[in-house]
Amino acid sequence: MTAEEPFLAAVRPLVDAMGGELLPPGDAGPDDVVLAWEGADVVAVRLPQLAESLDHILTALERREGRPLAELDRKAKQEIVRTLEARGAFAVRHGVETVAGALGVSRFTIYNYLNREKGR
């Protein structure tokens, strides 16, 4: 086992959770993040576009819930909206529409859930 393998094993879950991609450091583009371990470049991380991140987050939430988000009850959908708001999902262009589609509700419903939280 090389010294790099524990480092890669440590960062892989974080990169996967973000929907990123691990690349050889030599393949890094100007927007990629090169990570070093013990003074040597080990891996580059290509971060996803924001819209791709939202899709990735929705897929992860669906996996966590064990069923399509549209099948959740109202309370669970409100919790999903809270989680997504905390993660900045609604700052993404068309974020409300994307989430509404995944939850099987209208944009108006998403705005109601968001306003309800702000009123608390």
C-alpha positions, 0 to 999 in steps of 0.5 A: 500500500502506498502512502497515497492510497489512504489519502485517496480513500479518505477524500473519495467519499467527500468527492463522491458526495459532492458529485465530483470526479478524481483525476490524475494531477496531470489532467487537471484543468484550470478550474480543478483543485489539485490535492497534495499529500506529503508534498507531492501532487496526488490527485485532482478534483473536478468539481461539478457544475452547480446544476449537476450538484443539485441533481446529485444531491436529489439522487442521494436524498432519494437513495437515503429515503429508499424511494422516489421523493415524489412518494414522500408524505408532506412532512418528509417533503418539507424536511427535504426542502429544509435540507436543500435550502441549507445546502444552497439548492435554491440559489441555483438557476431553476433550483425551485423548478428542479426540486418541485419536479423531483418532489412532484409538487408545484413551484408554489408549494416549494415557495410555501414550504420555504416561506413557512420555514422563514416564519418560524 
